[in-house]
Amino acid sequence: MDFFDELSEVIARDGARRGVRATPEVWSDFTGRIVPVKNAAAPVGKSASMEITGAAGRADAVNTVSAAAAVATAPEIVPAAPSAPAVKELPGDWESLRAAALVCRNCHLCASRRNVVFGEGSCNARLMFIGEGPGADEDATGRPFVGAAGQLLDKMIAAMHLAREEVYIANIVKCRPPGNRMPGEDEAAACIGFLEKQIELVKPEVIVLLGGTALHFLLHIDGITRARGRWQEYKNIAVMPTFHPAFLLRKPDAKREAWHDLKLVMNKLGIPI
């Protein structure tokens, strides 16, 4: 029994079923970048092992050893990832914003991406879903949530008596992190401005955060298990955190909790359950 079938049973118990519309670079290295120094003592040449006599010799020896020690213990210098432009500096229309995202090189995820996954859906949606980042299927197609987790999200949207085309779907980062890993703090910081502008343009009534990563980077709250099912707020927009569809695929027993959260969203939007 899949998610949709399970929801059918729950909905049947909750009340009469209404019609459901289910639609099928690394950033450029700095010129002359300092080469990282491994934390190991530098080899000492033959001249350094020779006996040094006299005050001047002893002073030179001390200076030589101090310099070597400083080099050996110096921390690795790594350039920080540039932050995304402030929201007010980003284009204020959809076409220009998308164009800016498609050529973005704010972080090193651009080096391995195949496509920028900008987001899709109704630009006037009452409901917006925000996930973590693109996976392999999304990176290949340039569309969000089209893999197995995306197919489950489609069923969740349909169970809410909505079509995918009626909502807006986006992610914290728009380029796939290698190996589908969680986005890093620098990567999210370099990309979040685009998402914030999308939220500003859509002006949704409700945002559903899919998983702990979205919760962490948008609201700076950790612990999706504790936060799910409890209303939050982002710039006067109601926010409902719930489990990511990928988590639900791994742990089907959590689907009923996710359905509980979605029913709260439906009630907020005035959608009959």
C-alpha positions in Angstrom: 0.0 0.0 0.0 1.5 3.3 -1.0 1.2 6.7 0.5 -1.8 7.7 -1.6 -3.6 4.4 -0.7 -3.0 5.0 3.0 -4.2 8.5 2.8 -7.3 7.3 1.0 -8.2 5.2 4.0 -7.5 8.0 6.4 -9.5 10.5 4.4 -12.4 8.0 4.2 -12.5 7.8 7.9 -12.2 11.6 8.3 -15.1 12.4 6.0 -16.4 12.4 2.5 -13.7 12.4 -0.2 -13.8 15.4 -2.5 -12.4 15.3 -6.1 -8.6 15.0 -6.1 -6.7 16.3 -9.1 -3.6 14.1 -9.3 -1.3 15.2 -12.1 1.0 12.7 -13.2 32.9 25.4 -10.3 34.6 25.4 -7.7 34.6 29.2 -7.5 37.7 30.5 -9.3 40.8 29.8 -7.2 42.6 32.9 -6.1 45.6 33.8 -8.1 48.6 33.0 -5.9 46.4 31.3 -3.4 48.4 30.2 -0.4 49.1 26.5 -0.6 47.8 24.7 2.5 50.6 23.7 4.9 50.2 20.3 6.5 50.6 20.2 10.2 54.0 18.5 10.2 57.5 19.6 11.1 59.4 20.9 8.2 62.5 18.8 7.2 65.7 20.2 8.6 68.6 20.6 6.2 72.2 19.6 6.9 73.2 23.2 7.6 70.6 23.5 10.3 72.1 20.5 12.1 75.6 22.0 12.2 76.8 23.4 15.5 76.3 27.1 15.6 78.7 29.1 17.9 78.6 32.7 19.1 75.7 34.9 20.2 74.8 35.8 16.6 74.8 32.2 15.6 72.5 31.3 18.5 70.2 34.1 17.6 70.0 33.0 14.0 69.3 29.5 15.2 66.5 30.6 17.4 65.0 32.7 14.6 65.3 29.7 12.2 63.6 27.3 14.5 60.8 29.8 15.4 60.1 30.5 11.8 60.0 26.7 11.0 57.6 26.2 14.0 55.3 28.9 12.9 55.1 27.5 9.4 54.5 24.0 10.7 51.7 25.0 13.0 50.1 27.7 10.8 46.4 26.9 10.2 45.3 26.2 6.7 44.1 29.3 4.9 40.9 28.6 3.0 39.0 31.4 1.2 35.5 31.8 2.4 32.6 31.3 0.0 31.1 34.5 -1.1 27.6 35.2 0.2 24.7 35.6 -2.2 23.7 39.1 -3.1 21.3 40.7 -0.7 17.7 40.1 -1.6 17.2 43.8 -2.4 20.1 43.6 -4.9 18.6 40.6 -6.8 16.3 41.2 -9.8 12.7 41.9 -8.9 11.0 39.9 -11.7 10.8 36.2 -12.4 12.6 36.2 -15.7 15.6 38.2 -14.6 15.8 36.3 -11.3 15.8 32.9 -13.1 18.5 34.2 -15.6 20.7 35.3 -12.6 20.3 31.9 -11.0 21.2 30.0 -14.1 24.6 31.7 -14.4 25.3 31.9 -10.6 28.8 30.9 -9.5 28.4 32.0 -5.8 29.7 28.7 -4.5 31.7 25.7 -5.6 28.5 23.6 -6.3 28.4 25.2 -9.7 31.5 23.1 -10.7 29.7 19.8 -10.6 26.2 20.7 -11.5 24.5 19.7 -14.8 21.6 22.1 -14.4 20.5 24.8 -12.0 17.2 23.7 -10.4 15.5 27.0 -10.1 12.0 25.9 -8.9 8.6 25.6 -10.5 4.9 26.0 -10.1 2.4 28.8 -9.8 4.0 32.2 -9.3 0.9 33.2 -7.4 0.6 30.0 -5.3 -1.1 30.1 -1.9 1.1 27.2 -0.8 4.9 26.8 -1.3 7.0 23.7 -0.6 10.7 24.1 0.2 13.1 21.2 0.3 16.8 20.7 0.8 18.5 20.5 -2.6 18.4 18.8 -6.0 19.2 15.1 -6.3 20.5 13.2 -9.4 17.2 13.2 -11.2 16.6 16.9 -10.5 20.2 17.8 -11.6 19.6 15.9 -14.8 16.3 17.5 -15.7 16.6 21.0 -14.1 13.3 20.4 -12.2 12.7 20.1 -8.5 11.3 16.9 -6.9 11.1 14.6 -9.9 12.8 11.5 -8.5 11.2 9.0 -6.1 10.8 11.6 -3.4 9.2 13.9 -5.9 6.7 11.3 -7.0 5.7 10.9 -3.3 5.4 14.7 -2.9 3.1 14.7 -5.9 0.8 12.2 -4.1 1.0 14.3 -1.0 -0.1 17.4 -2.9 -2.9 15.4 -4.6 -4.1 14.2 -1.2 -4.5 17.8 -0.3 -6.9 18.2 -3.2 -4.3 20.3 -5.1 -2.4 19.9 -8.3 1.4 20.3 -8.6 0.8 23.3 -11.0 -1.1 25.1 -8.2 1.7 25.2 -5.7 5.3 26.5 -5.9 8.2 24.1 -5.2 11.8 25.2 -4.5 14.9 24.2 -2.5 17.4 25.7 -0.1 20.2 25.3 -2.7 19.7 25.2 -6.5 22.7 23.1 -7.4 23.1 19.4 -6.4 25.5 18.8 -3.6 27.8 15.9 -4.6 26.5 12.5 -3.5 23.2 14.1 -2.5 24.8 15.2 0.8 23.3 17.9 2.9 24.2 21.4 1.8 27.0 23.1 3.7 26.6 26.3 5.6 28.6 28.2 3.1 26.7 26.7 0.2 23.3 27.6 1.7 24.5 31.1 2.6 25.6 31.6 -1.0 22.2 30.6 -2.4 19.5 31.5 0.2 19.1 35.0 -1.3 17.5 33.5 -4.4 15.0 31.5 -2.3 14.1 34.5 -0.2 13.4 36.5 -3.4 11.2 33.7 -4.7 9.2 33.8 -1.5 8.9 37.5 -1.8 7.6 37.2 -5.3 5.2 34.3 -4.7 3.8 35.8 -1.5 2.4 32.4 -0.3 -0.1 32.2 2.5 1.6 29.1 3.8 5.1 27.5 3.4 5.7 23.8 4.1 9.3 23.1 5.0 10.2 19.6 3.9 12.8 18.2 6.4 15.3 19.4 8.9 17.6 21.0 6.4 15.0 23.5 5.1 14.0 24.1 8.7 17.6 24.8 9.7 18.5 27.2 6.9 15.3 29.2 6.6 14.2 29.4 10.2 17.5 28.6 12.0 15.7 25.9 14.0 17.1 22.4 14.5 15.2 19.2 15.1 12.5 18.4 12.6 11.0 15.7 14.8 10.3 18.2 17.6 9.3 21.0 15.3 7.0 19.2 12.8 3.3 19.8 13.3 3.9 23.1 15.0 3.2 26.4 13.3 6.2 28.7 12.8 6.4 32.0 11.0 8.7 33.6 8.3 8.2 37.3 7.6 4.5 37.1 8.5 4.0 33.9 6.5 2.7 30.8 8.3 5.2 28.0 8.1 4.5 24.3 8.8 7.6 22.0 9.1 7.1 18.3 8.3 9.1 15.3 7.2 10.9 15.3 3.8 9.4 12.8 1.4 12.8 11.0 1.1 12.6 10.3 4.9 9.0 9.0 4.4 10.3 6.6 1.8 12.8 5.2 4.3 10.4 5.3 7.2 6.8 4.7 6.0 5.4 4.7 9.5 6.0 8.4 9.6 3.5 9.1 6.8 0.6 9.4 9.2 2.4 12.1 11.1 3.1 13.9 7.8 -0.5 13.6 6.8 -1.5 15.2 10.2 0.8 18.1 9.4 -0.7 18.5 5.9 -4.2 18.5 7.3 -3.3 21.5 9.5 -2.1 23.2 6.3 -5.4 22.4 4.5 -7.4 23.8 7.4 -5.3 27.0 7.4 -6.0 27.4 3.7 -9.7 26.5 4.0 -9.4 23.4 1.9 -12.0 20.7 2.9 -10.4 17.5 4.2 
